[in-house]
Amino acid sequence: MHLRLPSFLFALLFLLDACSSGKAALKQGDYYEASLESINRLRSKPDHKKATVVLTQSYQLAIDFIQAGIQNGLNSDDPRKWRNAVAGYQKINFLNDQIKTSLGAMKIITIPVTKYKELADAKTNAAEESYQAGIQAMMKTTRQDAKEAYFNFKEANGYEAGYREVVEMMTQAEFNATLRVAYQEINSTRINYGSLQPIINGMQRQFLTFKPIEQQDTVPPHQYLKLIFNYYSDTRPNTSSRSENIQRDVKVGEKKTPDGKTQDVMETVKGTITYYTKSKTANSNATVMISDAKTSAILQDTRVDGNSQWQYTWASFKGDSRAMTGDQLNLTKRTEAYPNDDELFKQAINNLHRNISQQLHYFYDKY
């Protein structure tokens, strides 16, 4: 039985939970979170006593803690000191915005602290800080360094759009970080298995591109990928059988015992059931070969299967049908069936595509 609480009880529980979380945050020294919890509570209930107490205690502590962290960072050699300063000033301004939209909080914190000018100055310095970090990363040679440079330049652009030549540097860093793969799809059979193109399309992402090997490009690839469809085969339908003697005791009537009680009259019924199982399997196979474009070194050479199976069971019976269970009776009502070769083929190919996709994702996830 499920009890439905009235809506006002849900609201009360929500208020109590939020108040408790605000007090807990205050006790743990998370003054910023305690302030946000109490401001939010006072937005829905301006005279909430516990939230009033928490905000009164936590707000100035939150401001002091954030400002001290900013100043300590600026006085240090932290390579992210200006970016951390931006985050700190944004938190202070966010508290101001939240208070201004909470009537209860505005009664307690009448003049919230703001750091708009400080934030603007910090963003300019953070843009330069991110830009220089990007330059340093670009001076290195690995793809991972180029990725780091890209995100540093992107961060700089976020602080100040178009800062210096950051857009051009971001484009160059992304180019340097991108692994370019030229791929070739080869069908070693006369079977029309469709196309592996959807698999390739699903692999495209930032820092990883695939282009057909026949598509001429002024920029050479880093790797060659060959997807070779080797074969498709299926077996002849195979039928096996097994027989089982079965029996059950069934009620055929009732009789009176000497003491006047009623007793069931049972009879043992028997029979022989024969189960038939027809099955057919299919297998498709492809090779995934990846090589280094510069050295021709084989990075991966894997054979991938895609299998499918069809199976059908029915039965025949000799004897008293009352000996059978319901499931056995249903099997005897079935007749011999035959596999759908087209469906078996489609399933095998779909499984092959899925397995190739998994193999490629597994290999390229590290890039």
Order of alpha helices (4+ residues) and beta strands (2+ residues): alpha-alpha-alpha-alpha-alpha-alpha-alpha-alpha-beta-alpha-beta-beta-beta-beta-beta-alpha-alpha
